[in-house]
């Protein structure tokens, strides 16, 4: 891969565009193959996943009594 694809700012640009448009649009706009766009997005995802805490780490269990909930709404 070329040097321009390894820079963090370029990777963020590719990823941001991929979220808001299709891969083929990003590939055409950035003048790369659409396979390259997919690879960049996968690397960014792996980096984010490795550097962020678990999404379930601070999960709290909340119980809802459906019967009481319906009574409170209807009164």
Rosetta blueprint (number, residue, H / E / L):
1 X L
2 X L
3 X H
4 X H
5 X H
6 X L
7 X L
8 X H
9 X H
10 X H
11 X H
12 X H
13 X H
14 X H
15 X H
16 X H
17 X H
18 X H
19 X H
20 X H
21 X L
22 X L
23 X H
24 X H
25 X H
26 X H
27 X H
28 X H
29 X H
30 X H
31 X L
32 X L
33 X L
34 X H
35 X H
36 X H
37 X H
38 X H
39 X H
40 X H
41 X H
42 X H
43 X H
44 X H
45 X H
46 X H
47 X H
48 X H
49 X H
50 X H
51 X H
52 X L
53 X L
54 X L
55 X L
56 X L
57 X L
58 X L
59 X L
60 X L
61 X L
62 X L
63 X L
64 X L
65 X L
66 X H
67 X H
68 X H
69 X H
70 X H
71 X H
72 X H
73 X H
74 X H
75 X L
